[in-house]
Amino acid sequence: MANEIEPLDISSTFVVMNAEGSAVPVPVGDNFYEELDRNFGDFKDKRLVSHHRFDQDWDSWEMHPAGEEFVCLLSGRVDFVLEQDGVENVAALTIAGAYVIVPQGVWHTAKVHQPSSVLFITPGEGTQHRAV
């Protein structure tokens, strides 16, 4: 008889993956990002699989110098704005399953057109932020 495996919820338990292929579930709490820093150091050679819900535009830009970021729309409608060489390019995510790969080192932000649910796979090492 097979044993049942308890599934996890990506909304409340993110996953840290490393270059060797291991995946560590990490419960999301009030001090989630501080705990990530404490438990995974500088995040070198690691990626965070996360899920976020948005109902308004992002108030900052972000950039990941350690690799490309996978961004997949699960529901809603979001424009991802990528700034490359001073030019803003827009990836309109309008149907569930649509995704964009944000190139390494490219600043990006999001314009939210309706409440949205988005899945991310992010190379977290050295992530930077700046105001919109």
N, CA, C and O atoms as a GROMACS GRO file, in nm:
protein
  528
    1MET      N    1   0.083  -0.118   0.000
    1MET     CA    2   0.000   0.000   0.000
    1MET      C    3   0.089   0.125   0.000
    1MET      O    4   0.184   0.134   0.077
    2ALA      N    5   0.057   0.220  -0.086
    2ALA     CA    6   0.136   0.343  -0.099
    2ALA      C    7   0.108   0.438   0.016
    2ALA      O    8  -0.004   0.448   0.065
    3ASN      N    9   0.213   0.508   0.060
    3ASN     CA   10   0.198   0.611   0.163
    3ASN      C   11   0.156   0.741   0.096
    3ASN      O   12   0.200   0.772  -0.014
    4GLU      N   13   0.072   0.815   0.164
    4GLU     CA   14   0.027   0.943   0.109
    4GLU      C   15   0.128   1.052   0.143
    4GLU      O   16   0.178   1.059   0.255
    5ILE      N   17   0.159   1.138   0.045
    5ILE     CA   18   0.249   1.251   0.065
    5ILE      C   19   0.166   1.376   0.080
    5ILE      O   20   0.077   1.403  -0.001
    6GLU      N   21   0.193   1.451   0.184
    6GLU     CA   22   0.119   1.574   0.210
    6GLU      C   23   0.169   1.685   0.117
    6GLU      O   24   0.285   1.725   0.127
    7PRO      N   25   0.084   1.736   0.027
    7PRO     CA   26   0.127   1.845  -0.062
    7PRO      C   27   0.141   1.976   0.017
    7PRO      O   28   0.075   1.997   0.119
    8LEU      N   29   0.228   2.062  -0.033
    8LEU     CA   30   0.249   2.194   0.027
    8LEU      C   31   0.179   2.299  -0.059
    8LEU      O   32   0.144   2.272  -0.174
    9ASP      N   33   0.160   2.418  -0.004
    9ASP     CA   34   0.093   2.528  -0.072
    9ASP      C   35   0.196   2.637  -0.104
    9ASP      O   36   0.257   2.693  -0.013
   10ILE      N   37   0.217   2.667  -0.233
   10ILE     CA   38   0.317   2.765  -0.275
   10ILE      C   39   0.286   2.906  -0.222
   10ILE      O   40   0.374   2.991  -0.218
   11SER      N   41   0.162   2.930  -0.182
   11SER     CA   42   0.127   3.061  -0.126
   11SER      C   43   0.182   3.079   0.016
   11SER      O   44   0.206   3.192   0.059
   12SER      N   45   0.200   2.969   0.088
   12SER     CA   46   0.246   2.979   0.227
   12SER      C   47   0.381   2.912   0.251
   12SER      O   48   0.440   2.930   0.358
   13THR      N   49   0.431   2.836   0.154
   13THR     CA   50   0.560   2.771   0.168
   13THR      C   51   0.634   2.782   0.035
   13THR      O   52   0.602   2.713  -0.062
   14PHE      N   53   0.734   2.871   0.032
   14PHE     CA   54   0.815   2.887  -0.088
   14PHE      C   55   0.920   2.775  -0.091
   14PHE      O   56   0.927   2.694   0.002
   15VAL      N   57   1.000   2.771  -0.198
   15VAL     CA   58   1.101   2.667  -0.213
   15VAL      C   59   1.234   2.730  -0.252
   15VAL      O   60   1.240   2.815  -0.341
   16VAL      N   61   1.341   2.689  -0.183
   16VAL     CA   62   1.476   2.730  -0.219
   16VAL      C   63   1.541   2.612  -0.290
   16VAL      O   64   1.549   2.502  -0.235
   17MET      N   65   1.586   2.636  -0.413
   17MET     CA   66   1.653   2.532  -0.492
   17MET      C   67   1.799   2.570  -0.510
   17MET      O   68   1.833   2.688  -0.527
   18ASN      N   69   1.888   2.469  -0.505
   18ASN     CA   70   2.029   2.500  -0.525
   18ASN      C   71   2.081   2.434  -0.651
   18ASN      O   72   2.010   2.357  -0.716
   19ALA      N   73   2.205   2.464  -0.685
   19ALA     CA   74   2.265   2.417  -0.810
   19ALA      C   75   2.279   2.265  -0.815
   19ALA      O   76   2.286   2.207  -0.923
   20GLU      N   77   2.284   2.201  -0.699
   20GLU     CA   78   2.297   2.056  -0.695
   20GLU      C   79   2.165   1.985  -0.714
   20GLU      O   80   2.161   1.862  -0.725
   21GLY      N   81   2.054   2.060  -0.717
   21GLY     CA   82   1.924   2.001  -0.743
   21GLY      C   83   1.837   1.979  -0.621
   21GLY      O   84   1.725   1.928  -0.634
   22SER      N   85   1.883   2.017  -0.503
   22SER     CA   86   1.796   1.998  -0.386
   22SER      C   87   1.694   2.112  -0.378
   22SER      O   88   1.716   2.222  -0.427
   23ALA      N   89   1.582   2.080  -0.314
   23ALA     CA   90   1.474   2.176  -0.296
   23ALA      C   91   1.434   2.176  -0.149
   23ALA      O   92   1.401   2.071  -0.093
   24VAL      N   93   1.436   2.295  -0.086
   24VAL     CA   94   1.405   2.307   0.055
   24VAL      C   95   1.280   2.392   0.072
   24VAL      O   96   1.281   2.510   0.039
   25PRO      N   97   1.170   2.333   0.124
   25PRO     CA   98   1.050   2.413   0.152
   25PRO      C   99   1.078   2.510   0.266
   25PRO      O  100   1.140   2.474   0.366
   26VAL      N  101   1.033   2.635   0.250
   26VAL     CA  102   1.055   2.738   0.352
   26VAL      C  103   0.923   2.807   0.380
   26VAL      O  104   0.869   2.876   0.294
   27PRO      N  105   0.869   2.789   0.503
   27PRO     CA  106   0.743   2.855   0.537
   27PRO      C  107   0.756   3.008   0.530
   27PRO      O  108   0.857   3.064   0.569
   28VAL      N  109   0.652   3.072   0.479
   28VAL     CA  110   0.651   3.218   0.467
   28VAL      C  111   0.592   3.277   0.594
   28VAL      O  112   0.484   3.238   0.637
   29GLY      N  113   0.664   3.371   0.654
   29GLY     CA  114   0.618   3.438   0.775
   29GLY      C  115   0.651   3.585   0.769
   29GLY      O  116   0.694   3.636   0.665
   30ASP      N  117   0.630   3.654   0.880
   30ASP     CA  118   0.651   3.799   0.887
   30ASP      C  119   0.795   3.840   0.856
   30ASP      O  120   0.816   3.944   0.794
   31ASN      N  121   0.891   3.761   0.897
   31ASN     CA  122   1.033   3.794   0.876
   31ASN      C  123   1.096   3.703   0.773
   31ASN      O  124   1.213   3.666   0.785
   32PHE      N  125   1.019   3.666   0.672
   32PHE     CA  126   1.063   3.566   0.574
   32PHE      C  127   1.198   3.600   0.512
   32PHE      O  128   1.288   3.515   0.511
   33TYR      N  129   1.215   3.720   0.459
   33TYR     CA  130   1.339   3.752   0.387
   33TYR      C  131   1.459   3.761   0.480
   33TYR      O  132   1.570   3.726   0.441
   34GLU      N  133   1.440   3.807   0.604
   34GLU     CA  134   1.549   3.808   0.701
   34GLU      C  135   1.590   3.664   0.734
   34GLU      O  136   1.708   3.634   0.749
   35GLU      N  137   1.491   3.575   0.746
   35GLU     CA  138   1.521   3.435   0.774
   35GLU      C  139   1.593   3.369   0.655
   35GLU      O  140   1.681   3.285   0.674
   36LEU      N  141   1.554   3.407   0.533
   36LEU     CA  142   1.626   3.355   0.415
   36LEU      C  143   1.773   3.391   0.423
   36LEU      O  144   1.860   3.306   0.403
   37ASP      N  145   1.802   3.519   0.453
   37ASP     CA  146   1.941   3.563   0.464
   37ASP      C  147   2.014   3.484   0.573
   37ASP      O  148   2.128   3.442   0.554
   38ARG      N  149   1.949   3.465   0.686
   38ARG     CA  150   2.011   3.395   0.798
   38ARG      C  151   2.035   3.247   0.764
   38ARG      O  152   2.140   3.192   0.798
   39ASN      N  153   1.940   3.183   0.698
   39ASN     CA  154   1.951   3.039   0.672
   39ASN      C  155   2.022   3.001   0.543
   39ASN      O  156   2.073   2.890   0.530
   40PHE      N  157   2.026   3.094   0.446
   40PHE     CA  158   2.086   3.061   0.316
   40PHE      C  159   2.197   3.157   0.275
   40PHE      O  160   2.238   3.158   0.159
   41GLY      N  161   2.245   3.237   0.369
   41GLY     CA  162   2.359   3.324   0.343
   41GLY      C  163   2.333   3.422   0.230
   41GLY      O  164   2.229   3.487   0.225
   42ASP      N  165   2.429   3.432   0.139
   42ASP     CA  166   2.419   3.529   0.030
   42ASP      C  167   2.335   3.479  -0.088
   42ASP      O  168   2.322   3.549  -0.188
   43PHE      N  169   2.278   3.358  -0.075
   43PHE     CA  170   2.193   3.298  -0.177
   43PHE      C  171   2.271   3.259  -0.303
   43PHE      O  172   2.212   3.241  -0.409
   44LYS      N  173   2.402   3.245  -0.291
   44LYS     CA  174   2.486   3.208  -0.406
   44LYS      C  175   2.444   3.072  -0.459
   44LYS      O  176   2.429   2.976  -0.383
   45ASP      N  177   2.424   3.064  -0.590
   45ASP     CA  178   2.384   2.941  -0.660
   45ASP      C  179   2.250   2.884  -0.614
   45ASP      O  180   2.226   2.764  -0.621
   46LYS      N  181   2.162   2.973  -0.567
   46LYS     CA  182   2.030   2.931  -0.524
   46LYS      C  183   1.923   3.012  -0.597
   46LYS      O  184   1.947   3.123  -0.642
   47ARG      N  185   1.803   2.952  -0.608
   47ARG     CA  186   1.687   3.019  -0.667
   47ARG      C  187   1.570   3.004  -0.572
   47ARG      O  188   1.554   2.902  -0.507
   48LEU      N  189   1.489   3.108  -0.567
   48LEU     CA  190   1.369   3.106  -0.485
   48LEU      C  191   1.248   3.087  -0.575
   48LEU      O  192   1.227   3.164  -0.668
   49VAL      N  193   1.169   2.985  -0.548
   49VAL     CA  194   1.041   2.963  -0.616
   49VAL      C  195   0.936   3.021  -0.523
   49VAL      O  196   0.919   2.975  -0.410
   50SER      N  197   0.864   3.123  -0.572
   50SER     CA  198   0.768   3.194  -0.486
   50SER      C  199   0.641   3.229  -0.561
   50SER      O  200   0.636   3.228  -0.684
   51HIS      N  201   0.540   3.261  -0.484
   51HIS     CA  202   0.410   3.299  -0.539
   51HIS      C  203   0.367   3.428  -0.469
   51HIS      O  204   0.374   3.439  -0.346
   52HIS      N  205   0.323   3.524  -0.548
   52HIS     CA  206   0.277   3.651  -0.490
   52HIS      C  207   0.148   3.694  -0.558
   52HIS      O  208   0.124   3.666  -0.675
   53ARG      N  209   0.066   3.763  -0.480
   53ARG     CA  210  -0.057   3.822  -0.532
   53ARG      C  211  -0.039   3.975  -0.531
   53ARG      O  212   0.017   4.032  -0.437
   54PHE      N  213  -0.087   4.038  -0.636
   54PHE     CA  214  -0.073   4.183  -0.649
   54PHE      C  215  -0.207   4.245  -0.684
   54PHE      O  216  -0.282   4.191  -0.766
   55ASP      N  217  -0.236   4.358  -0.622
   55ASP     CA  218  -0.356   4.432  -0.659
   55ASP      C  219  -0.324   4.578  -0.692
   55ASP      O  220  -0.414   4.659  -0.716
   56GLN      N  221  -0.194   4.609  -0.692
   56GLN     CA  222  -0.151   4.744  -0.732
   56GLN      C  223  -0.011   4.737  -0.792
   56GLN      O  224   0.062   4.640  -0.774
   57ASP      N  225   0.025   4.843  -0.864
   57ASP     CA  226   0.157   4.851  -0.927
   57ASP      C  227   0.266   4.838  -0.822
   57ASP      O  228   0.248   4.876  -0.706
   58TRP      N  229   0.380   4.783  -0.863
   58TRP     CA  230   0.495   4.777  -0.773
   58TRP      C  231   0.542   4.919  -0.746
   58TRP      O  232   0.531   5.006  -0.832
   59ASP      N  233   0.595   4.943  -0.626
   59ASP     CA  234   0.646   5.075  -0.592
   59ASP      C  235   0.798   5.084  -0.607
   59ASP      O  236   0.860   5.181  -0.565
   60SER      N  237   0.857   4.979  -0.668
   60SER     CA  238   1.002   4.980  -0.690
   60SER      C  239   1.037   4.900  -0.814
   60SER      O  240   0.956   4.824  -0.867
   61TRP      N  241   1.160   4.920  -0.858
   61TRP     CA  242   1.221   4.839  -0.963
   61TRP      C  243   1.310   4.738  -0.892
   61TRP      O  244   1.354   4.763  -0.780
   62GLU      N  245   1.336   4.624  -0.955
   62GLU     CA  246   1.433   4.530  -0.901
   62GLU      C  247   1.520   4.476  -1.014
   62GLU      O  248   1.484   4.482  -1.131
   63MET      N  249   1.636   4.421  -0.973
   63MET     CA  250   1.731   4.368  -1.070
   63MET      C  251   1.805   4.252  -1.006
   63MET      O  252   1.843   4.259  -0.888
   64HIS      N  253   1.827   4.145  -1.084
   64HIS     CA  254   1.894   4.025  -1.034
   64HIS      C  255   2.024   4.005  -1.113
   64HIS      O  256   2.021   3.958  -1.227
   65PRO      N  257   2.139   4.041  -1.052
   65PRO     CA  258   2.266   4.030  -1.124
   65PRO      C  259   2.318   3.887  -1.139
   65PRO      O  260   2.410   3.864  -1.217
   66ALA      N  261   2.260   3.790  -1.065
   66ALA     CA  262   2.314   3.654  -1.066
   66ALA      C  263   2.246   3.560  -1.165
   66ALA      O  264   2.283   3.442  -1.172
   67GLY      N  265   2.148   3.609  -1.240
   67GLY     CA  266   2.085   3.520  -1.337
   67GLY      C  267   1.950   3.570  -1.385
   67GLY      O  268   1.904   3.676  -1.343
   68GLU      N  269   1.889   3.493  -1.473
   68GLU     CA  270   1.759   3.529  -1.529
   68GLU      C  271   1.647   3.488  -1.433
   68GLU      O  272   1.659   3.392  -1.358
   69GLU      N  273   1.537   3.565  -1.437
   69GLU     CA  274   1.421   3.537  -1.353
   69GLU      C  275   1.304   3.491  -1.441
   69GLU      O  276   1.275   3.552  -1.544
   70PHE      N  277   1.238   3.384  -1.399
   70PHE     CA  278   1.119   3.331  -1.466
   70PHE      C  279   0.998   3.388  -1.393
   70PHE      O  280   0.987   3.376  -1.271
   71VAL      N  281   0.905   3.451  -1.469
   71VAL     CA  282   0.785   3.513  -1.412
   71VAL      C  283   0.664   3.460  -1.490
   71VAL      O  284   0.654   3.483  -1.610
   72CYS      N  285   0.572   3.390  -1.422
   72CYS     CA  286   0.459   3.327  -1.488
   72CYS      C  287   0.327   3.374  -1.426
   72CYS      O  288   0.307   3.364  -1.305
   73LEU      N  289   0.238   3.425  -1.509
   73LEU     CA  290   0.107   3.469  -1.464
   73LEU      C  291   0.017   3.348  -1.439
   73LEU      O  292   0.002   3.263  -1.526
   74LEU      N  293  -0.041   3.341  -1.320
   74LEU     CA  294  -0.136   3.234  -1.288
   74LEU      C  295  -0.279   3.282  -1.306
   74LEU      O  296  -0.367   3.206  -1.348
   75SER      N  297  -0.302   3.410  -1.274
   75SER     CA  298  -0.434   3.471  -1.297
   75SER      C  299  -0.418   3.622  -1.296
   75SER      O  300  -0.321   3.676  -1.242
   76GLY      N  301  -0.517   3.692  -1.356
   76GLY     CA  302  -0.515   3.838  -1.358
   76GLY      C  303  -0.454   3.893  -1.485
   76GLY      O  304  -0.456   3.829  -1.591
   77ARG      N  305  -0.398   4.014  -1.473
   77ARG     CA  306  -0.335   4.082  -1.588
   77ARG      C  307  -0.230   4.177  -1.536
   77ARG      O  308  -0.259   4.268  -1.459
   78VAL      N  309  -0.106   4.155  -1.578
   78VAL     CA  310   0.008   4.234  -1.532
   78VAL      C  311   0.099   4.265  -1.651
   78VAL      O  312   0.124   4.178  -1.735
   79ASP      N  313   0.147   4.388  -1.658
   79ASP     CA  314   0.251   4.424  -1.754
   79ASP      C  315   0.384   4.426  -1.679
   79ASP      O  316   0.398   4.495  -1.578
   80PHE      N  317   0.481   4.350  -1.728
   80PHE     CA  318   0.616   4.358  -1.672
   80PHE      C  319   0.695   4.454  -1.759
   80PHE      O  320   0.706   4.435  -1.881
   81VAL      N  321   0.750   4.555  -1.695
   81VAL     CA  322   0.825   4.659  -1.765
   81VAL      C  323   0.973   4.632  -1.741
   81VAL      O  324   1.019   4.630  -1.627
   82LEU      N  325   1.046   4.611  -1.849
   82LEU     CA  326   1.190   4.584  -1.843
   82LEU      C  327   1.264   4.703  -1.901
   82LEU      O  328   1.235   4.748  -2.011
   83GLU      N  329   1.360   4.754  -1.825
   83GLU     CA  330   1.438   4.870  -1.869
   83GLU      C  331   1.576   4.822  -1.916
   83GLU      O  332   1.657   4.774  -1.838
   84GLN      N  333   1.599   4.838  -2.047
   84GLN     CA  334   1.726   4.797  -2.105
   84GLN      C  335   1.785   4.914  -2.182
   84GLN      O  336   1.722   4.966  -2.274
   85ASP      N  337   1.905   4.954  -2.145
   85ASP     CA  338   1.974   5.064  -2.213
   85ASP      C  339   1.888   5.190  -2.218
   85ASP      O  340   1.886   5.259  -2.320
   86GLY      N  341   1.817   5.219  -2.109
   86GLY     CA  342   1.736   5.339  -2.101
   86GLY      C  343   1.602   5.330  -2.172
   86GLY      O  344   1.526   5.427  -2.172
   87VAL      N  345   1.572   5.215  -2.232
   87VAL     CA  346   1.446   5.196  -2.304
   87VAL      C  347   1.358   5.100  -2.225
   87VAL      O  348   1.404   4.994  -2.181
   88GLU      N  349   1.230   5.138  -2.207
   88GLU     CA  350   1.136   5.051  -2.138
   88GLU      C  351   1.063   4.963  -2.238
   88GLU      O  352   1.003   5.013  -2.334
   89ASN      N  353   1.068   4.833  -2.217
   89ASN     CA  354   0.997   4.735  -2.298
   89ASN      C  355   0.892   4.668  -2.210
   89ASN      O  356   0.917   4.643  -2.092
   90VAL      N  357   0.775   4.640  -2.266
   90VAL     CA  358   0.665   4.585  -2.187
   90VAL      C  359   0.631   4.444  -2.232
   90VAL      O  360   0.612   4.418  -2.351
   91ALA      N  361   0.623   4.353  -2.135
   91ALA     CA  362   0.574   4.217  -2.159
   91ALA      C  363   0.437   4.210  -2.095
   91ALA      O  364   0.426   4.207  -1.973
   92ALA      N  365   0.331   4.209  -2.177
   92ALA     CA  366   0.194   4.207  -2.127
   92ALA      C  367   0.154   4.062  -2.099
   92ALA      O  368   0.140   3.983  -2.192
   93LEU      N  369   0.137   4.029  -1.972
   93LEU     CA  370   0.093   3.896  -1.932
   93LEU      C  371  -0.057   3.904  -1.911
   93LEU      O  372  -0.104   3.960  -1.813
   94THR      N  373  -0.133   3.847  -2.006
   94THR     CA  374  -0.278   3.866  -2.006
   94THR      C  375  -0.358   3.736  -1.992
   94THR      O  376  -0.478   3.741  -1.966
   95ILE      N  377  -0.293   3.621  -2.008
   95ILE     CA  378  -0.365   3.494  -1.993
   95ILE      C  379  -0.285   3.402  -1.900
   95ILE      O  380  -0.161   3.406  -1.900
   96ALA      N  381  -0.354   3.321  -1.823
   96ALA     CA  382  -0.289   3.228  -1.732
   96ALA      C  383  -0.190   3.141  -1.809
   96ALA      O  384  -0.222   3.087  -1.915
   97GLY      N  385  -0.072   3.129  -1.756
   97GLY     CA  386   0.033   3.051  -1.821
   97GLY      C  387   0.130   3.133  -1.901
   97GLY      O  388   0.238   3.085  -1.937
   98ALA      N  389   0.095   3.259  -1.931
   98ALA     CA  390   0.188   3.347  -2.003
   98ALA      C  391   0.305   3.377  -1.910
   98ALA      O  392   0.288   3.398  -1.790
   99TYR      N  393   0.425   3.380  -1.969
   99TYR     CA  394   0.541   3.410  -1.885
   99TYR      C  395   0.642   3.494  -1.961
   99TYR      O  396   0.640   3.505  -2.084
  100VAL      N  397   0.732   3.552  -1.882
  100VAL     CA  398   0.843   3.628  -1.937
  100VAL      C  399   0.969   3.584  -1.862
  100VAL      O  400   0.964   3.551  -1.743
  101ILE      N  401   1.080   3.583  -1.933
  101ILE     CA  402   1.209   3.560  -1.870
  101ILE      C  403   1.280   3.694  -1.865
  101ILE      O  404   1.313   3.752  -1.969
  102VAL      N  405   1.303   3.741  -1.744
  102VAL     CA  406   1.371   3.869  -1.726
  102VAL      C  407   1.521   3.843  -1.736
  102VAL      O  408   1.576   3.767  -1.656
  103PRO      N  409   1.588   3.906  -1.833
  103PRO     CA  410   1.732   3.882  -1.849
  103PRO      C  411   1.813   3.923  -1.726
  103PRO      O  412   1.775   4.014  -1.652
  104GLN      N  413   1.923   3.855  -1.707
  104GLN     CA  414   2.014   3.886  -1.598
  104GLN      C  415   2.055   4.033  -1.603
  104GLN      O  416   2.089   4.085  -1.709
  105GLY      N  417   2.051   4.100  -1.487
  105GLY     CA  418   2.097   4.237  -1.478
  105GLY      C  419   2.002   4.342  -1.532
  105GLY      O  420   2.040   4.459  -1.541
  106VAL      N  421   1.879   4.305  -1.570
  106VAL     CA  422   1.783   4.400  -1.626
  106VAL      C  423   1.686   4.447  -1.517
  106VAL      O  424   1.626   4.366  -1.447
  107TRP      N  425   1.674   4.579  -1.504
  107TRP     CA  426   1.580   4.636  -1.408
  107TRP      C  427   1.438   4.611  -1.457
  107TRP      O  428   1.410   4.621  -1.577
  108HIS      N  429   1.347   4.578  -1.364
  108HIS     CA  430   1.208   4.551  -1.402
  108HIS      C  431   1.113   4.589  -1.288
  108HIS      O  432   1.149   4.591  -1.170
  109THR      N  433   0.990   4.618  -1.329
  109THR     CA  434   0.883   4.650  -1.236
  109THR      C  435   0.753   4.597  -1.296
  109THR      O  436   0.753   4.544  -1.407
  110ALA      N  437   0.643   4.612  -1.224
  110ALA     CA  438   0.516   4.559  -1.274
  110ALA      C  439   0.405   4.663  -1.262
  110ALA      O  440   0.395   4.735  -1.162
  111LYS      N  441   0.322   4.668  -1.365
  111LYS     CA  442   0.200   4.749  -1.367
  111LYS      C  443   0.084   4.650  -1.361
  111LYS      O  444   0.068   4.567  -1.450
  112VAL      N  445   0.004   4.660  -1.256
  112VAL     CA  446  -0.103   4.563  -1.232
  112VAL      C  447  -0.235   4.620  -1.281
  112VAL      O  448  -0.279   4.726  -1.234
  113HIS      N  449  -0.299   4.551  -1.375
  113HIS     CA  450  -0.425   4.599  -1.433
  113HIS      C  451  -0.548   4.539  -1.366
  113HIS      O  452  -0.657   4.594  -1.375
  114GLN      N  453  -0.530   4.426  -1.300
  114GLN     CA  454  -0.637   4.366  -1.220
  114GLN      C  455  -0.570   4.274  -1.119
  114GLN      O  456  -0.457   4.230  -1.142
  115PRO      N  457  -0.637   4.243  -1.009
  115PRO     CA  458  -0.574   4.156  -0.909
  115PRO      C  459  -0.514   4.033  -0.978
  115PRO      O  460  -0.578   3.968  -1.060
  116SER      N  461  -0.389   4.003  -0.943
  116SER     CA  462  -0.314   3.902  -1.015
  116SER      C  463  -0.237   3.810  -0.921
  116SER      O  464  -0.202   3.848  -0.809
  117SER      N  465  -0.213   3.690  -0.970
  117SER     CA  466  -0.136   3.587  -0.899
  117SER      C  467  -0.021   3.550  -0.991
  117SER      O  468  -0.041   3.517  -1.108
  118VAL      N  469   0.103   3.554  -0.937
  118VAL     CA  470   0.221   3.536  -1.021
  118VAL      C  471   0.320   3.440  -0.952
  118VAL      O  472   0.344   3.451  -0.832
  119LEU      N  473   0.376   3.348  -1.030
  119LEU     CA  474   0.478   3.254  -0.984
  119LEU      C  475   0.614   3.304  -1.032
  119LEU      O  476   0.629   3.344  -1.148
  120PHE      N  477   0.713   3.303  -0.943
  120PHE     CA  478   0.848   3.350  -0.974
  120PHE      C  479   0.950   3.240  -0.946
  120PHE      O  480   0.935   3.162  -0.852
  121ILE      N  481   1.053   3.234  -1.029
  121ILE     CA  482   1.173   3.156  -0.999
  121ILE      C  483   1.287   3.256  -1.012
  121ILE      O  484   1.322   3.299  -1.122
  122THR      N  485   1.345   3.292  -0.897
  122THR     CA  486   1.434   3.407  -0.889
  122THR      C  487   1.574   3.370  -0.841
  122THR      O  488   1.588   3.302  -0.739
  123PRO      N  489   1.679   3.414  -0.914
  123PRO     CA  490   1.815   3.400  -0.863
  123PRO      C  491   1.836   3.515  -0.762
  123PRO      O  492   1.856   3.630  -0.802
  124GLY      N  493   1.832   3.484  -0.635
  124GLY     CA  494   1.826   3.588  -0.533
  124GLY      C  495   1.956   3.658  -0.499
  124GLY      O  496   1.954   3.768  -0.445
  125GLU      N  497   2.070   3.596  -0.530
  125GLU     CA  498   2.197   3.654  -0.490
  125GLU      C  499   2.216   3.794  -0.547
  125GLU      O  500   2.208   3.814  -0.668
  126GLY      N  501   2.240   3.891  -0.459
  126GLY     CA  502   2.271   4.028  -0.501
  126GLY      C  503   2.155   4.109  -0.554
  126GLY      O  504   2.176   4.215  -0.613
  127THR      N  505   2.030   4.062  -0.534
  127THR     CA  506   1.914   4.136  -0.583
  127THR      C  507   1.920   4.281  -0.534
  127THR      O  508   1.951   4.308  -0.417
  128GLN      N  509   1.889   4.373  -0.625
  128GLN     CA  510   1.891   4.515  -0.592
  128GLN      C  511   1.752   4.576  -0.616
  128GLN      O  512   1.675   4.526  -0.699
  129HIS      N  513   1.722   4.684  -0.544
  129HIS     CA  514   1.595   4.756  -0.561
  129HIS      C  515   1.622   4.905  -0.572
  129HIS      O  516   1.722   4.956  -0.521
  130ARG      N  517   1.531   4.974  -0.641
  130ARG     CA  518   1.535   5.121  -0.648
  130ARG      C  519   1.391   5.170  -0.661
  130ARG      O  520   1.305   5.096  -0.709
  131ALA      N  521   1.366   5.291  -0.620
  131ALA     CA  522   1.231   5.347  -0.625
  131ALA      C  523   1.185   5.366  -0.769
  131ALA      O  524   1.266   5.388  -0.859
  132VAL      N  525   1.054   5.358  -0.789
  132VAL     CA  526   0.996   5.381  -0.922
  132VAL      C  527   1.009   5.528  -0.955
  132VAL      O  528   0.967   5.571  -1.063
   0.00000   0.00000   0.00000
